Amino acid sequence: MSNLSPDTGSGTGAPRWVKVFAIITVVVVVLFVILLLTKGPGGHGPSRHMSIGESGVQMISASVIEGIRR
């Protein structure tokens, strides 16, 4: 007879559901960052609202100008 005990695991690791949830969360965050940096589908990135000019100043919309004129 051998003195081998059954493998019961270390018991110190995180539960499987925690590991799965963490992996899914990391994948979703990475995809979100990639879409944000590449402007995603349809060009909906944070730079979409920036002006095209070289000064970096945002353009004032026509509705704001109309409100000032009144």
KEPA-916971 format. One record per residue: residue number from 1; z, y, x of N, C-alpha, C in turn; residue in three letters; chain. Coordinates in nm, 4 decimals, always signed. Atoms other than C-alpha are relative to their C-alpha. Layout:
BEGIN
 num      n_w      n_v      n_u     ca_w     ca_v     ca_u      c_w      c_v      c_u residu chaine
 NUM        Z        Y        X        Z        Y        X        Z        Y        X    ALA      A
...
//
This chain:
BEGIN
 num      n_w      n_v      n_u     ca_w     ca_v     ca_u      c_w      c_v      c_u residu chaine
   1  +0.0000  -0.1186  +0.0841  +0.0000  +0.0000  +0.0000  +0.0000  +0.1241  +0.0880    MET      A
   2  +0.0041  -0.1232  -0.0773  -0.0711  +0.3475  +0.1186  +0.0938  +0.1038  -0.0611    SER      A
   3  -0.0893  -0.1065  +0.0445  +0.1497  +0.6508  +0.0934  -0.0771  +0.1232  -0.0453    ASN      A
   4  +0.0799  -0.1139  +0.0444  -0.1301  +0.8732  -0.0391  +0.0428  +0.0414  -0.1395    LEU      A
   5  -0.0371  -0.0505  +0.1327  -0.0143  +1.0897  -0.3243  -0.1228  +0.0617  -0.0650    SER      A
   6  +0.1157  -0.0610  +0.0662  -0.2580  +1.2129  -0.5866  -0.0069  +0.1495  +0.0295    PRO      A
   7  +0.0207  -0.1418  -0.0284  -0.4083  +1.5554  -0.5216  +0.0359  +0.0815  -0.1236    ASP      A
   8  -0.0439  -0.0817  +0.1137  -0.2188  +1.7903  -0.7502  -0.0375  +0.1456  +0.0165    THR      A
   9  +0.0397  -0.1386  -0.0231  -0.3586  +2.1116  -0.6027  +0.1155  +0.0795  +0.0574    GLY      A
  10  -0.1036  -0.0813  -0.0624  -0.1698  +2.3887  -0.4337  +0.0851  +0.0729  -0.1034    SER      A
  11  -0.0758  -0.0683  +0.1037  -0.0661  +2.5623  -0.7571  +0.0184  +0.1483  +0.0239    GLY      A
  12  -0.0187  -0.1417  -0.0298  -0.0813  +2.9043  -0.5933  -0.1213  +0.0844  -0.0347    THR      A
  13  +0.1216  -0.0742  +0.0304  -0.4349  +3.0007  -0.6918  +0.0011  +0.0574  -0.1407    GLY      A
  14  +0.0131  -0.0602  +0.1325  -0.5394  +3.2098  -0.9883  -0.0624  -0.1013  -0.0966    ALA      A
  15  +0.0619  +0.0889  +0.0992  -0.6326  +3.0327  -1.3120  -0.1514  +0.0190  -0.0034    PRO      A
  16  +0.1460  -0.0035  +0.0035  -0.9998  +2.9532  -1.3654  -0.0516  +0.1161  -0.0842    ARG      A
  17  +0.0495  -0.1073  +0.0872  -1.0358  +3.2061  -1.6508  +0.0099  +0.1357  +0.0687    TRP      A
  18  -0.0129  -0.1263  -0.0735  -0.9146  +3.4862  -1.4210  -0.1149  +0.0140  +0.0991    VAL      A
  19  +0.1098  -0.0032  -0.0963  -1.1726  +3.3938  -1.1582  -0.1330  +0.0272  -0.0695    LYS      A
  20  +0.1247  -0.0201  +0.0748  -1.4537  +3.3767  -1.4163  -0.0086  +0.1437  -0.0492    VAL      A
  21  -0.0012  -0.1381  +0.0485  -1.3517  +3.7109  -1.5682  -0.0263  +0.0982  +0.1141    PHE      A
  22  +0.0205  -0.0875  -0.1154  -1.3399  +3.8719  -1.2223  -0.1450  -0.0033  +0.0468    ALA      A
  23  +0.1402  +0.0115  -0.0420  -1.6850  +3.7398  -1.1305  -0.0909  +0.0734  -0.0973    ILE      A
  24  +0.0818  -0.0681  +0.1012  -1.8348  +3.8632  -1.4589  +0.0165  +0.1508  +0.0120    ILE      A
  25  -0.0251  -0.1433  -0.0132  -1.6706  +4.2044  -1.4129  -0.0713  +0.0571  +0.1213    THR      A
  26  +0.0669  -0.0471  -0.1216  -1.8030  +4.2397  -1.0583  -0.1508  +0.0059  -0.0211    VAL      A
  27  +0.1442  +0.0019  +0.0253  -2.1559  +4.1434  -1.1682  -0.0397  +0.1169  -0.0897    VAL      A
  28  +0.0320  -0.1103  +0.0915  -2.1515  +4.3968  -1.4544  +0.0107  +0.1341  +0.0719    VAL      A
  29  -0.0165  -0.1262  -0.0731  -2.0217  +4.6760  -1.2287  -0.1136  +0.0193  +0.1000    VAL      A
  30  +0.1099  -0.0103  -0.0968  -2.2828  +4.6006  -0.9606  -0.1306  +0.0338  -0.0710    VAL      A
  31  +0.1214  -0.0315  +0.0757  -2.5624  +4.6017  -1.2203  +0.0016  +0.1441  -0.0489    LEU      A
  32  -0.0110  -0.1381  +0.0466  -2.4348  +4.9316  -1.3621  -0.0273  +0.0982  +0.1135    PHE      A
  33  +0.0219  -0.0886  -0.1147  -2.4287  +5.0931  -1.0173  -0.1462  -0.0019  +0.0421    VAL      A
  34  +0.1422  +0.0089  -0.0358  -2.7788  +4.9654  -0.9387  -0.0846  +0.0785  -0.0993    ILE      A
  35  +0.0751  -0.0745  +0.1007  -2.9117  +5.1018  -1.2683  +0.0238  +0.1496  +0.0126    LEU      A
  36  -0.0321  -0.1412  -0.0137  -2.7340  +5.4324  -1.2099  -0.0735  +0.0610  +0.1187    LEU      A
  37  +0.0644  -0.0523  -0.1200  -2.8768  +5.4730  -0.8608  -0.1520  -0.0029  -0.0081    LEU      A
  38  +0.1453  +0.0087  +0.0108  -3.2303  +5.3680  -0.9540  -0.0523  +0.0686  -0.1255    THR      A
  39  +0.0326  -0.0741  +0.1218  -3.2287  +5.5815  -1.2699  -0.0311  -0.0915  -0.1164    LYS      A
  40  +0.0083  +0.0955  +0.1097  -3.2535  +5.2663  -1.4795  -0.1282  +0.0057  -0.0796    GLY      A
  41  +0.1194  +0.0008  +0.0847  -3.5026  +5.1996  -1.7551  -0.0186  +0.1343  -0.0689    PRO      A
  42  +0.0285  -0.1268  +0.0664  -3.6672  +5.5169  -1.8810  +0.0454  +0.1217  +0.0779    GLY      A
  43  -0.0408  -0.1140  -0.0810  -3.5353  +5.7356  -1.6004  +0.1281  +0.0655  -0.0468    GLY      A
  44  -0.1244  -0.0578  +0.0494  -3.1916  +5.7840  -1.7555  +0.1074  -0.0068  +0.1071    HIS      A
  45  -0.0999  -0.0039  -0.1056  -2.9955  +5.8628  -1.4418  +0.0735  +0.1317  -0.0018    GLY      A
  46  -0.0751  -0.1250  -0.0008  -2.7453  +6.1351  -1.3604  -0.0824  +0.1180  +0.0484    PRO      A
  47  +0.0826  -0.1096  -0.0494  -3.0122  +6.3386  -1.1828  -0.1012  +0.0469  -0.1034    SER      A
  48  +0.0944  -0.0386  +0.1048  -3.2141  +6.3581  -1.5047  +0.0305  +0.1395  -0.0521    ARG      A
  49  -0.0401  -0.1282  +0.0551  -3.0179  +6.6660  -1.6068  +0.0011  +0.1110  +0.1039    HIS      A
  50  +0.0035  -0.1009  -0.1055  -3.0591  +6.8487  -1.2766  -0.1342  +0.0725  -0.0035    MET      A
  51  +0.1240  -0.0764  -0.0034  -3.3156  +7.1204  -1.2267  -0.0911  -0.0546  +0.1085    SER      A
  52  +0.0977  +0.0464  -0.0971  -3.6310  +7.0521  -1.0321  -0.0087  +0.0973  +0.1170    ILE      A
  53  +0.0073  -0.1029  -0.1035  -3.5974  +7.3733  -0.8308  +0.0756  -0.0368  +0.1258    GLY      A
  54  -0.0608  +0.0298  -0.1282  -3.4917  +7.3795  -0.4691  +0.1421  +0.0524  +0.0104    GLU      A
  55  -0.1321  -0.0605  -0.0117  -3.1796  +7.5884  -0.5302  +0.1110  -0.0924  -0.0469    SER      A
  56  -0.1010  +0.0913  +0.0509  -2.9998  +7.3066  -0.7097  +0.0741  +0.0543  -0.1209    GLY      A
  57  -0.0639  -0.0591  +0.1171  -2.8997  +7.5382  -0.9941  -0.0649  -0.0589  -0.1239    VAL      A
  58  +0.0541  +0.0582  +0.1215  -2.9362  +7.3848  -1.3372  -0.0670  +0.1085  -0.0840    GLN      A
  59  +0.0734  -0.0922  +0.0849  -3.1812  +7.5451  -1.5762  +0.0772  +0.0219  -0.1293    MET      A
  60  -0.0650  -0.0323  +0.1263  -3.0437  +7.7208  -1.8837  -0.0965  -0.0361  -0.1115    ILE      A
  61  +0.0881  +0.0424  +0.1082  -3.1778  +7.5713  -2.2032  -0.0367  +0.1178  -0.0889    SER      A
  62  +0.0493  -0.1060  +0.0872  -3.3729  +7.7816  -2.4512  +0.0982  +0.0294  -0.1120    ALA      A
  63  -0.0952  -0.0239  +0.1084  -3.1060  +7.7362  -2.7196  +0.1152  +0.0880  +0.0462    SER      A
  64  -0.1064  -0.0857  -0.0521  -2.8440  +7.8987  -2.4968  -0.0506  +0.1424  +0.0123    VAL      A
  65  +0.0577  -0.1338  -0.0135  -3.0754  +8.1904  -2.4250  -0.0151  +0.0645  -0.1366    ILE      A
  66  +0.0116  -0.0529  +0.1360  -3.1424  +8.2334  -2.7975  +0.1357  +0.0483  -0.0505    GLU      A
  67  -0.1338  -0.0388  +0.0429  -2.7669  +8.2470  -2.8614  +0.0464  +0.1271  +0.0678    GLY      A
  68  -0.0389  -0.1204  -0.0731  -2.7216  +8.5174  -2.5957  -0.0731  +0.1209  -0.0554    ILE      A
  69  +0.0804  -0.1121  +0.0496  -2.9986  +8.7357  -2.7412  +0.0492  +0.0510  -0.1344    ARG      A
  70  -0.0432  -0.0417  +0.1340  -2.8363  +8.7456  -3.0861  +0.1159  +0.0898  +0.0043    ARG      A
//
